[in-house]
């Protein structure tokens, strides 16, 4: 027989950056929509709506960038569940596991490989979403560098202006945001589905860091 054991999976830096990213994306999305197409207008100069929206957008972008730097750093310094290797599940065995997980998430089967940390599919999804984050950062700072000259702005994204036109970069910036929205929807669904079927506390683990996994029951 087996009983559930409590395992510390998500360390504080992982949980901290997860929620900072979530809050930053909300702030960046709302203010980004406003900057692109204002849905409320100021009637006096003291209201300064666009100015505040731009300030919040730029501040959130710096917070988002620092959060990603911390998370990448922790991918090399954290425990095995935070390690960068989980983002590259390209061995034949792990690709087979991914195919089985696809059947599980699409309700074709109820069998799948249990994972204490990220599943194979989740690891690949995080690689994809981190690439989207990089696209957002580079394209965003490329647009920001139009009004801010200097080496740091060139390194963060200004170099992209020599490769793409400004309208194309702006379009890329918006498209990446929509793809991130799609990822968030899929992420919530898969997390809820795993939690409800395995009863492993997955949804709560991003707050506490702990999950519950089957462990052999000790003989009496």
Secondary structure per residue as TSV (DSSP state, phi and psi in degrees):
chain	resnum	aa	ss	phi	psi
A	1	X	-	360.0	159.9
A	2	X	E	-127.1	152.2
A	3	X	E	-129.2	161.7
A	4	X	E	-83.0	131.9
A	5	X	E	-109.0	146.7
A	6	X	E	-90.7	121.9
A	7	X	E	-122.4	132.0
A	8	X	E	-82.7	106.8
A	9	X	-	-103.9	-57.3
A	10	X	S	-95.2	109.2
A	11	X	-	-70.3	165.0
A	12	X	H	-55.7	-46.0
A	13	X	H	-58.3	-34.2
A	14	X	H	-67.7	-46.7
A	15	X	H	-66.8	-40.8
A	16	X	H	-62.8	-49.1
A	17	X	H	-68.6	-31.5
A	18	X	H	-58.4	-48.7
A	19	X	H	-76.8	-31.7
A	20	X	H	-64.4	-42.8
A	21	X	H	-60.9	-44.3
A	22	X	H	-59.9	-48.8
A	23	X	H	-67.3	-37.9
A	24	X	H	-64.8	-41.1
A	25	X	H	-64.0	-39.5
A	26	X	H	-61.6	-49.3
A	27	X	H	-63.1	-43.4
A	28	X	H	-66.3	-37.2
A	29	X	H	-68.7	-48.7
A	30	X	H	-62.6	-49.2
A	31	X	H	-69.5	-33.8
A	32	X	H	-65.2	-41.4
A	33	X	H	-60.4	-40.7
A	34	X	H	-66.9	-44.6
A	35	X	H	-61.2	-39.0
A	36	X	H	-73.7	-37.5
A	37	X	S	-150.1	87.9
A	38	X	-	-55.3	127.0
A	39	X	S	-104.2	4.0
A	40	X	S	-149.8	139.8
A	41	X	-	-120.5	145.5
A	42	X	-	-79.0	145.7
A	43	X	S	-107.3	-14.9
A	44	X	S	-135.8	158.5
A	45	X	T	-67.1	-21.2
A	46	X	T	-76.4	-16.9
A	47	X	T	-71.7	-41.4
A	48	X	-	55.4	42.9
A	49	X	H	-64.6	-50.4
A	50	X	H	-61.9	-37.8
A	51	X	H	-61.8	-44.0
A	52	X	H	-67.1	-39.5
A	53	X	H	-62.3	-43.5
A	54	X	H	-66.5	-39.7
A	55	X	H	-62.8	-46.1
A	56	X	H	-63.4	-41.3
A	57	X	H	-62.5	-46.8
A	58	X	H	-68.9	-39.6
A	59	X	H	-64.3	-44.8
A	60	X	H	-62.9	-33.2
A	61	X	H	-66.8	-38.0
A	62	X	H	-68.2	-41.4
A	63	X	H	-61.9	-43.7
A	64	X	H	-61.2	-44.7
A	65	X	H	-61.4	-45.6
A	66	X	H	-65.8	-36.9
A	67	X	H	-62.3	-41.9
A	68	X	H	-67.2	-37.0
A	69	X	H	-62.3	-43.4
A	70	X	H	-62.2	-43.5
A	71	X	H	-66.3	-40.1
A	72	X	H	-65.1	-41.1
A	73	X	H	-59.2	-43.5
A	74	X	H	-72.3	-18.5
A	75	X	H	-66.6	-18.6
A	76	X	H	-104.8	-23.4
A	77	X	H	-108.1	-13.2
A	78	X	S	-85.0	-170.4
A	79	X	-	-75.2	-177.8
A	80	X	T	-64.6	-26.2
A	81	X	T	-78.0	-19.4
A	82	X	T	-98.5	-4.0
A	83	X	-	-64.5	145.4
A	84	X	G	-63.1	-21.9
A	85	X	G	-64.4	-25.1
A	86	X	G	-68.8	-15.4
A	87	X	G	-83.4	-4.2
A	88	X	-	-127.2	68.7
A	89	X	-	-87.7	66.3
A	90	X	-	-109.0	15.7
A	91	X	S	-79.7	154.4
A	92	X	H	-54.0	-41.9
A	93	X	H	-64.2	-43.3
A	94	X	H	-72.8	-30.1
A	95	X	H	-68.0	-35.1
A	96	X	H	-65.8	-40.9
A	97	X	H	-61.0	-37.1
A	98	X	H	-64.9	-39.7
A	99	X	H	-63.2	-40.5
A	100	X	H	-67.2	-37.5
A	101	X	H	-66.9	-34.2
A	102	X	H	-61.7	-42.0
A	103	X	H	-63.8	-35.5
A	104	X	H	-68.4	-46.8
A	105	X	H	-69.0	-27.2
A	106	X	T	-94.4	12.2
A	107	X	T	67.7	18.1
A	108	X	S	-73.5	-35.5
A	109	X	-	-143.1	160.5
A	110	X	S	-105.6	6.1
A	111	X	-	-100.4	137.4
A	112	X	-	-161.0	166.1
A	113	X	-	-78.1	122.9
A	114	X	-	-75.0	142.7
A	115	X	-	-134.8	136.3
A	116	X	S	-72.2	-44.9
A	117	X	S	-95.9	-131.6
A	118	X	-	-73.5	141.2
A	119	X	-	-72.2	169.0
A	120	X	H	-60.7	-43.9
A	121	X	H	-63.0	-41.5
A	122	X	H	-63.2	-39.9
A	123	X	H	-60.4	-45.5
A	124	X	H	-67.3	-36.8
A	125	X	H	-63.1	-38.8
A	126	X	H	-69.0	-34.3
A	127	X	H	-60.5	-45.3
A	128	X	H	-63.1	-45.6
A	129	X	H	-71.4	-31.1
A	130	X	H	-69.2	-32.3
A	131	X	H	-65.7	-38.5
A	132	X	H	-63.4	-41.0
A	133	X	H	-59.8	-41.1
A	134	X	H	-64.4	-40.0
A	135	X	H	-62.1	-43.5
A	136	X	H	-61.8	-43.2
A	137	X	H	-66.2	-48.6
A	138	X	H	-64.7	-47.4
A	139	X	H	-66.9	-37.9
A	140	X	H	-64.7	-45.9
A	141	X	H	-72.8	-23.6
A	142	X	H	-63.9	-44.7
A	143	X	H	-68.2	-37.5
A	144	X	H	-64.8	-33.5
A	145	X	T	-71.0	-10.7
A	146	X	T	-62.1	-31.1
A	147	X	S	-111.5	2.1
A	148	X	-	-134.3	109.2
A	149	X	-	-97.5	146.0
A	150	X	S	148.3	166.3
A	151	X	H	-62.5	-42.8
A	152	X	H	-63.2	-38.6
A	153	X	H	-71.6	-32.3
A	154	X	H	-67.0	-42.1
A	155	X	H	-68.6	-39.3
A	156	X	H	-72.9	-26.1
A	157	X	T	-179.2	-13.5
A	158	X	G	-59.1	-30.4
A	159	X	G	-61.9	-23.7
A	160	X	G	-69.3	-21.7
A	161	X	G	-66.7	-24.4
A	162	X	G	-81.5	-7.5
A	163	X	T	-108.7	-35.7
A	164	X	S	-126.4	154.7
A	165	X	-	-76.1	159.8
A	166	X	H	-60.7	-46.2
A	167	X	H	-60.3	-37.1
A	168	X	H	-67.5	-39.9
A	169	X	H	-65.3	-41.2
A	170	X	H	-63.5	-41.1
A	171	X	H	-64.4	-43.7
A	172	X	H	-59.7	-41.1
A	173	X	H	-60.1	-41.6
A	174	X	H	-72.8	-42.6
A	175	X	H	-62.2	-40.7
A	176	X	H	-62.0	-36.7
A	177	X	H	-63.2	-43.1
A	178	X	H	-65.2	-37.1
A	179	X	H	-66.1	-34.9
A	180	X	H	-65.5	-38.4
A	181	X	H	-60.3	-42.5
A	182	X	H	-62.7	-42.9
A	183	X	H	-59.8	-43.0
A	184	X	H	-60.1	-43.1
A	185	X	H	-61.3	-46.6
A	186	X	H	-65.6	-39.7
A	187	X	H	-60.4	-45.1
A	188	X	H	-64.9	-41.7
A	189	X	H	-63.4	-50.3
A	190	X	H	-66.1	-37.2
A	191	X	H	-65.2	-44.2
A	192	X	H	-64.2	-41.6
A	193	X	H	-66.7	-42.1
A	194	X	H	-64.9	-43.3
A	195	X	H	-63.1	-41.8
A	196	X	H	-72.8	-27.3
A	197	X	H	-91.8	-37.0
A	198	X	H	-92.3	-20.0
A	199	X	-	55.8	43.6
A	200	X	S	-104.1	6.8
A	201	X	-	72.4	26.5
A	202	X	H	-60.3	-46.1
A	203	X	H	-62.4	-38.7
A	204	X	H	-79.6	-16.8
A	205	X	H	-67.8	-24.5
A	206	X	H	-73.9	-12.0
A	207	X	H	-96.0	-45.6
A	208	X	H	-93.8	-28.3
A	209	X	S	93.6	-11.9
A	210	X	E	-103.6	140.4
A	211	X	E	-121.7	166.1
A	212	X	E	-115.0	126.0
A	213	X	E	-128.1	150.1
A	214	X	E	-65.1	133.9
A	215	X	E	-131.2	147.0
A	216	X	E	-59.4	134.7
A	217	X	-	-74.1	132.7
A	218	X	-	-70.4	141.4
A	219	X	-	-64.4	143.0
A	220	X	-	-74.4	360.0
